[in-house]
Amino acid sequence: YFLNILLLYKVLTKTHILSNMSREIKNKVILITGGASGIGYGAAGAFLHNKALLVIILDIDEVQGNKAVHELKSKYGQNKAVFFKCDVTKDLEVVWAKLIATYNIDVLVNSAGIVDEKVPNRLIDINLTALIQFSLKFMDQYRRDKSGDGGTIINVSSIYGTFTDPYFPVYQATKFGVLAFTKSLGNQVNFKRTGVRVLALCPGFTKTKLAEVVKTWDDNLNIECAEYLNKFTWQTVDKVSDAFIEIFEEAESGSGWVIDGGKPIREVDNF
């Protein structure tokens, strides 16, 4: 009886240690789409600040991507960041083959996104379709029921995934879609089988270059929209970066989290 109790204790202890290890950023390899600037770049810095082994940045902007990696290397070490040019809407297969030939990726952050209602097809392709494709590719590669090591996916949704207004119908559709996809793929039923945790971060209005030029679906609404947006408290990228770390360390699979106005994160519970 005593031996059985001892064995059970060892199993539980080992399980607890493995669980904790999976939520420890130290020595993790992080892949970030849209990581050359804005929220994606902020996430890269936050993970490296918390002792990640390596950040891999994917972005369509080669100049900004190389600049971002240079800055990260200067701050965190020459072997801490690499860049791959990537159009997330069409380069997944080629880039993925290069990545898995060299790296064992622990965390995927889907941060690539645009805000342009004038190009609805491209907006959907980047914000939602590519995010889904990258997530499923990571899932297939690392799921434990197919001999993978598990891992974590963090999808960048938006506070616009939790409510609507008259100005950005296509963008809002993509962000609602991201949150729904995250909650479904990350459902505990799937997590228990695959060992891949899927989370969503929903930033509120954040000061980035992406937000400097915003195009509504109807130009007649632009002035009204600008006045509307000015009513909100805009947060810095640093606040969003901190939220990435917090949900990585604490959040359960299938959950979505809002970081808005620099206030403490809160779980999306009305979706």
Order of alpha helices (4+ residues) and beta strands (2+ residues): alpha-beta-alpha-beta-alpha-beta-alpha-beta-alpha-alpha-beta-alpha-alpha-beta-alpha-alpha-beta-beta
